[in-house]
Amino acid sequence: MSERQPPATYTVVVNDAGQYSVWPVHRAVPGGWREVGVRGDRDSCLDHVEKVWAGPRPA
């Protein structure tokens, strides 16, 4: 039997161009991006991005 992994925690990040993304907290935030102070599971982070980002969306 495999061990159950705890749910992944993500952070919402933004770059200087105002683009948002979600990033796993166990990895270093890439250069040019900064955390906005919102953490949680992937879906809750994506919900936050959806509320605050009026920029272009992927097709």
Residue frames as a rotation matrix with the C-alpha (Angstrom) as fourth column:
MET 1
0.574 0.819 0.000 0.00
0.819 -0.574 0.000 0.00
0.000 0.000 -1.000 0.00
SER 2
-0.346 -0.672 0.655 1.20
0.608 -0.692 -0.388 3.48
0.714 0.264 0.648 -0.75
GLU 3
-0.520 0.116 -0.846 1.18
0.727 -0.460 -0.510 6.22
-0.448 -0.880 0.155 1.85
ARG 4
0.496 0.748 0.440 -1.40
0.859 -0.496 -0.126 8.89
0.124 0.441 -0.889 1.31
GLN 5
-0.618 -0.714 0.328 0.14
0.692 -0.693 -0.202 12.26
0.372 0.102 0.923 0.46
PRO 6
-0.236 0.540 -0.808 -1.14
0.586 -0.584 -0.562 15.30
-0.775 -0.606 -0.178 2.32
PRO 7
0.705 0.540 0.460 -3.00
0.691 -0.379 -0.615 17.77
-0.158 0.752 -0.640 0.12
ALA 8
-0.330 -0.850 0.411 -0.67
0.912 -0.399 -0.092 20.10
0.242 0.345 0.907 -1.74
THR 9
0.434 0.371 -0.821 -0.58
0.572 -0.818 -0.067 23.72
-0.696 -0.440 -0.567 -0.62
TYR 10
-0.020 -0.344 0.939 -0.21
0.939 -0.328 -0.100 26.47
0.343 0.880 0.329 -3.20
THR 11
-0.204 -0.046 -0.978 0.45
0.476 -0.878 -0.058 30.18
-0.856 -0.477 0.201 -3.10
VAL 12
0.775 0.440 0.454 -0.85
0.621 -0.395 -0.677 32.84
-0.118 0.807 -0.579 -5.48
VAL 13
-0.264 -0.909 -0.323 1.95
0.613 -0.416 0.671 34.72
-0.745 -0.021 0.667 -7.21
VAL 14
0.884 0.467 0.041 2.00
0.349 -0.597 -0.723 37.78
-0.313 0.653 -0.690 -9.47
ASN 15
-0.136 -0.945 0.297 4.66
0.978 -0.080 0.192 39.27
-0.158 0.316 0.935 -11.74
ASP 16
-0.635 -0.214 -0.742 5.43
0.260 -0.964 0.055 42.90
-0.727 -0.158 0.668 -12.61
ALA 17
-0.942 0.334 -0.033 3.17
-0.123 -0.252 0.960 42.64
0.313 0.908 0.278 -15.69
GLY 18
-0.413 0.819 0.398 0.22
-0.881 -0.250 -0.401 41.86
-0.229 -0.517 0.825 -13.39
GLN 19
0.021 0.363 -0.931 -0.08
-0.550 0.782 0.293 38.23
0.835 0.507 0.216 -14.50
TYR 20
0.144 0.138 0.980 -1.20
-0.964 0.242 0.108 35.77
-0.222 -0.960 0.168 -11.82
SER 21
-0.053 -0.129 -0.990 -0.40
-0.402 0.910 -0.097 32.13
0.914 0.393 -0.101 -11.28
VAL 22
0.844 0.204 0.496 -0.44
-0.536 0.336 0.774 29.49
-0.009 -0.919 0.393 -8.56
TRP 23
0.028 -0.939 -0.343 2.76
-0.567 0.268 -0.779 27.92
0.823 0.216 -0.525 -7.31
PRO 24
0.593 0.152 -0.790 3.45
0.422 0.777 0.466 25.00
0.685 -0.611 0.397 -4.96
VAL 25
0.866 -0.212 0.453 4.69
-0.459 -0.697 0.551 26.34
0.199 -0.685 -0.701 -1.61
HIS 26
0.722 -0.622 0.303 7.39
0.213 0.617 0.758 23.66
-0.658 -0.483 0.578 -1.37
ARG 27
0.162 -0.664 0.730 9.16
0.983 0.046 -0.176 25.19
0.084 0.747 0.660 -4.39
ALA 28
-0.508 -0.427 -0.748 10.96
0.486 -0.859 0.160 28.53
-0.711 -0.282 0.644 -4.51
VAL 29
0.662 0.721 -0.205 8.99
0.293 -0.501 -0.814 31.29
-0.690 0.479 -0.543 -6.22
PRO 30
0.209 -0.610 0.764 10.62
0.978 0.127 -0.165 31.96
0.003 0.782 0.623 -9.62
GLY 31
-0.673 -0.550 -0.494 12.50
0.522 -0.827 0.209 35.18
-0.523 -0.117 0.844 -10.25
GLY 32
-0.940 0.307 0.147 10.27
-0.113 -0.689 0.716 38.05
0.321 0.656 0.683 -11.29
TRP 33
0.047 0.970 -0.239 7.29
0.160 0.229 0.960 36.68
0.986 -0.083 -0.144 -9.34
ARG 34
-0.878 -0.255 0.405 6.16
-0.343 -0.255 -0.904 37.50
0.333 -0.933 0.137 -5.80
GLU 35
-0.602 0.675 -0.427 3.60
0.766 0.639 -0.070 36.02
0.226 -0.369 -0.902 -3.44
VAL 36
-0.410 0.547 0.730 0.40
-0.137 -0.828 0.544 38.00
0.902 0.123 0.415 -2.82
GLY 37
-0.795 0.017 0.606 -0.39
-0.604 -0.102 -0.790 36.44
0.048 -0.995 0.092 0.56
VAL 38
0.372 0.926 0.070 -3.02
-0.921 0.377 -0.098 33.89
-0.117 -0.028 0.993 -0.47
ARG 39
-0.779 -0.595 -0.198 -2.34
-0.605 0.796 -0.014 30.22
0.166 0.108 -0.980 0.23
GLY 40
0.086 0.794 0.602 -4.46
-0.741 0.455 -0.494 27.10
-0.666 -0.404 0.627 0.17
ASP 41
-0.046 -0.050 0.998 -5.37
0.426 0.902 0.065 24.18
-0.903 0.428 -0.020 -2.01
ARG 42
-0.849 -0.406 0.338 -5.07
0.450 -0.219 0.866 24.61
-0.278 0.887 0.369 -5.77
ASP 43
-0.196 0.864 0.465 -8.77
0.877 -0.058 0.477 25.23
0.439 0.501 -0.746 -6.36
SER 44
0.610 0.435 -0.662 -9.06
0.719 -0.656 0.231 27.96
-0.334 -0.617 -0.713 -3.72
CYS 45
-0.304 -0.784 -0.541 -5.97
0.280 -0.616 0.736 29.69
-0.911 0.073 0.407 -5.12
LEU 46
-0.825 0.057 0.563 -7.38
0.562 -0.028 0.826 29.51
0.063 0.998 -0.009 -8.65
ASP 47
0.266 0.964 -0.028 -10.68
0.945 -0.255 0.204 30.93
0.190 -0.080 -0.979 -7.35
HIS 48
0.333 -0.219 -0.917 -8.76
0.448 -0.819 0.358 33.91
-0.830 -0.530 -0.175 -5.94
VAL 49
-0.761 -0.649 0.007 -6.95
0.274 -0.313 0.909 34.45
-0.588 0.694 0.416 -9.25
GLU 50
-0.446 0.680 0.582 -10.29
0.846 0.108 0.522 34.34
0.292 0.725 -0.624 -11.08
LYS 51
0.530 0.713 -0.459 -11.64
0.836 -0.532 0.138 37.09
-0.146 -0.456 -0.878 -8.80
VAL 52
0.435 -0.411 -0.801 -8.70
0.205 -0.821 0.533 39.47
-0.877 -0.396 -0.272 -9.00
TRP 53
-0.631 -0.775 0.029 -7.17
0.167 -0.099 0.981 39.02
-0.757 0.624 0.192 -12.45
ALA 54
0.493 0.813 -0.310 -8.92
-0.103 -0.299 -0.949 40.82
-0.864 0.499 -0.063 -15.26
GLY 55
-0.312 -0.758 -0.574 -6.11
-0.720 -0.205 0.663 40.00
-0.620 0.620 -0.482 -17.70
PRO 56
-0.016 0.264 -0.964 -6.17
-0.914 0.388 0.122 37.65
0.406 0.883 0.235 -20.68
ARG 57
0.310 0.202 0.929 -7.22
-0.622 0.782 0.038 34.09
-0.719 -0.590 0.368 -20.08
PRO 58
-0.808 -0.571 0.143 -5.84
-0.302 0.611 0.732 30.99
-0.505 0.548 -0.666 -21.77
ALA 59
-0.339 0.685 -0.645 -8.00
-0.887 -0.006 0.461 29.70
0.312 0.728 0.610 -24.63
